[in-house]
């Protein structure tokens, strides 16, 4: 054996998203890219806003001596201060740069958080369906994911979360707008969740953290908004990235924000600064830190995603599919016409349509469509969606 048994096992359980993406590459080689309708990967197809390109150029042109040197593991102080100023508005809470850690994307942020708070055997409660990579992130640091159901419209089932909390619970992890459903959790549900976690923390004699993963916060429709989480619970840690809202997933830049009211804020910040280093990230990319610091609040043209959502929802509804219209993100999580979502997804592949089975997100009986694609991909895929729906 040349690789570890754990990694060998993980390869066998690797993300359905990547499997479908690889299948897409194979089919494109056979039929031509224009004849394959690939909705598998949440890879933004919109270009970054012009303000990002301008900030990038300015960052390069104005870089002084030492601009590419090591820095504090938490990030460039001026970048952290800029992020804190903006997050203070979003979270209705006064933050400073000392509450921010710049990270290598949201994935890096979550790994840094888990490295800092998890002991061996700790559990992280996650409402399902959810981004399945969370399983690997928790396992990286000795923990595990414990799933709970959501309501039929994918909103939080607070009773399920409360009943799942035990002496092993270290955190509850939410993702709003959600991948894969696009659902946004209401302020009322977050306040009630905060109350539950406060009471459970007191009864168990240990802090239960609320982790909020928010890379899709700015991608919302029909006047929707994503509520602030910090006012709902003191021991909250936010992880996010710029990958989706300004279409730069390849640049790997994001941040962690710790609620200033957190009981162990000093220890958390110190632990995460160390974790950022010893996990091998060391610090977030310097050039990207300076660029995003200059354009806080920038976002791609959401109206383009709104148009894609309408094309997809109108087409699928006409073809007879059932789904909850997503208020945020760029995913639609539709019901499979048959219980076996994998079999249904395989039938779609016969029409050169690539989607991800809901089982890959712990949401069996559904399938996920990433509609961050060209409009013509959505339009040209509709006849195939209709034909497969009619088969069942």
C-alpha positions, -999 to 999 in steps of 0.1 A, spaced: 0 0 0 15 33 -11 -11 57 5 -28 57 39 -58 35 45 -78 66 56 -71 85 24 -78 53 3 -112 51 21 -118 89 16 -111 85 -22 -139 59 -23 -162 84 -5 -150 115 -23 -174 142 -33 -201 135 -58 -196 170 -71 -161 162 -83 -172 128 -96 -198 144 -118 -174 171 -129 -150 145 -141 -178 126 -158 -186 159 -176 -150 161 -189 -153 126 -203 -186 133 -220 -174 165 -235 -145 146 -250 -170 123 -267 -199 146 -277 -182 181 -277 -185 207 -250 -215 224 -267 -235 192 -265 -230 185 -228 -250 204 -202 -229 205 -171 -246 217 -139 -223 198 -115 -199 223 -101 -206 256 -83 -179 274 -103 -191 310 -109 -194 317 -146 -196 355 -142 -164 376 -144 -152 395 -113 -164 431 -111 -142 456 -127 -135 471 -93 -116 439 -85 -93 442 -115 -87 478 -108 -79 471 -71 -55 443 -82 -36 465 -105 -34 493 -79 -22 468 -53 6 457 -77 15 492 -87 15 507 -52 33 477 -35 62 490 -15 92 473 -1 83 442 18 48 439 2 54 402 -5 71 393 28 57 373 58 31 391 79 12 383 111 -5 349 107 -38 367 111 -32 389 81 -23 424 70 -35 448 98 -50 473 73 -68 445 54 -83 432 87 -94 466 97 -111 472 64 -129 438 66 -139 445 102 -155 478 93 -177 462 66 -186 431 87 -196 454 116 -224 467 93 -235 432 81 -234 417 116 -249 448 134 -219 445 158 -189 466 163 -158 447 153 -121 457 150 -93 442 130 -84 422 161 -116 402 156 -106 392 120 -83 365 106 -76 364 69 -77 329 55 -72 308 24 -109 308 15 -138 295 36 -124 259 35 -92 272 50 -113 292 75 -133 262 86 -102 240 90 -86 267 111 -117 269 133 -120 231 137 -83 228 145 -87 254 173 -119 242 190 -122 204 185 -109 177 208 -109 141 197 -144 127 197 -161 161 196 -192 164 174 -204 192 151 -241 193 144 -250 202 108 -285 205 93 -289 183 62 -286 186 33 -252 202 35 -219 206 18 -204 171 23 -168 183 25 -176 194 61 -172 157 70 -135 157 59 -128 191 75 -141 178 109 -123 145 106 -90 164 99 -91 176 135 -104 146 154 -141 155 152 -171 142 134 -203 156 118 -237 147 133 -265 155 109 -300 166 118 -330 169 95 -344 202 82 -381 211 75 -397 202 42 -387 237 28 -351 232 41 -355 257 69 -340 249 104 -357 222 124 -349 236 158 -363 207 178 -341 183 158 -310 204 166 -319 207 203 -325 169 207 -292 162 189 -271 182 214 -251 160 238 -220 161 260 -200 155 228 -214 186 210 -188 213 204 -205 233 177 -235 237 154 -225 246 118 -250 264 96 -246 276 60 -270 304 48 -277 308 20 -273 271 19 -254 248 -5 -272 228 -19 -307 243 -13 -302 280 -15 -324 284 16 -319 314 39 -324 309 76 -347 336 92 -337 360 120 -364 344 142 -350 309 138 -315 322 145 -326 339 176 -343 308 188 -313 287 179 -291 311 199 -314 307 229 -312 269 227 -274 270 225 -271 293 254 -293 271 276 -275 239 265 -241 254 271 -251 264 306 -266 230 314 -236 211 300 -210 234 315 -192 239 282 -194 264 254 -212 252 223 -201 274 194 -223 285 165 -204 284 133 -218 302 103 -204 296 68 -215 325 45 -198 325 11 -232 331 -6 -243 359 17 -245 385 -11 -261 362 -37 -298 367 -29 -330 373 -49 -364 390 -48 -353 415 -21 -342 388 3 -315 395 29 -294 373 51 -299 381 88 -270 390 111 -260 361 133 -238 378 159 -267 395 177 -284 362 181 -257 344 200 -225 355 217 -203 325 209 -205 327 172 -177 324 147 -182 334 110 -163 318 81 -166 331 46 -148 338 13 -148 360 -17 -150 331 -41 -187 334 -50 -197 370 -45 -169 384 -67 -161 352 -87 -126 345 -76 -126 309 -63 -92 302 -76 -76 330 -56 -83 313 -22 -91 343 -1 -115 346 28 -117 354 65 -128 344 100 -147 369 121 -151 362 159 -180 377 177 -165 403 201 -189 391 227 -175 355 226 -165 342 261 -131 331 251 -123 355 223 -87 360 232 -80 323 233 -99 318 201 -80 344 181 -47 332 195 -55 296 187 -66 303 152 -36 324 145 -15 295 155 -37 270 135 -34 292 104 4 287 106 7 251 116 -18 238 91 5 251 64 -15 281 53 9 304 72 -12 334 61 -37 343 34 -22 355 0 -9 390 5 -19 404 -29 -54 392 -25 -57 406 10 -48 441 -3 -71 438 -33 -103 427 -14 -96 452 14 -101 480 -12 -134 468 -25 -154 457 5 -191 451 -4 -183 445 -41 -204 418 -58 -210 405 -93 -241 413 -112 -267 394 -93 -294 401 -119 -276 378 -142 -279 349 -117 -316 359 -111 -322 356 -149 -306 321 -149 -327 311 -119 -359 322 -136 -349 303 -168 -343 272 -148 -373 273 -125 -397 282 -153 -384 254 -175 -384 227 -148 -418 237 -135 -432 233 -171 -415 199 -173 -433 188 -141 -405 189 -115 -411 198 -79 -387 221 -60 -385 250 -35 -375 281 -54 -341 291 -38 -340 326 -23 -302 326 -24 -270 311 -38 -269 296 -73 -282 261 -67 -316 245 -71 -323 213 -51 -352 196 -69 -371 164 -60 -362 133 -80 -393 118 -96 -381 84 -82 -367 76 -47 -334 65 -62 -318 99 -70 -286 83 -82 -305 62 -108 -324 94 -119 -291 113 -123 -277 85 -144 -308 88 -166 -301 125 -171 -265 116 -181 -280 97 -210 -292 131 -222 -257 146 -215 -271 165 -185 -249 165 -155 -263 172 -120 -253 159 -86 -275 134 -67 -289 147 -34 -274 117 -17 -241 134 -21 -254 161 2 -272 138 27 -304 148 9 -316 116 -8 -345 118 -32 -333 151 -47 -307 164 -71 -287 196 -72 -284 219 -102 -257 245 -101 -271 273 -124 -240 294 -125 -236 285 -162 -243 301 -196 -280 308 -202 -278 287 -234 -268 257 -212 -300 260 -193 -321 266 -223 -306 238 -244 -308 213 -215 -346 217 -210 -357 192 -237 -335 166 -221 -349 174 -186 -384 170 -200 -377 137 -217 -362 121 -186 -390 134 -164 -416 118 -188 -398 84 -186 -407 83 -149 
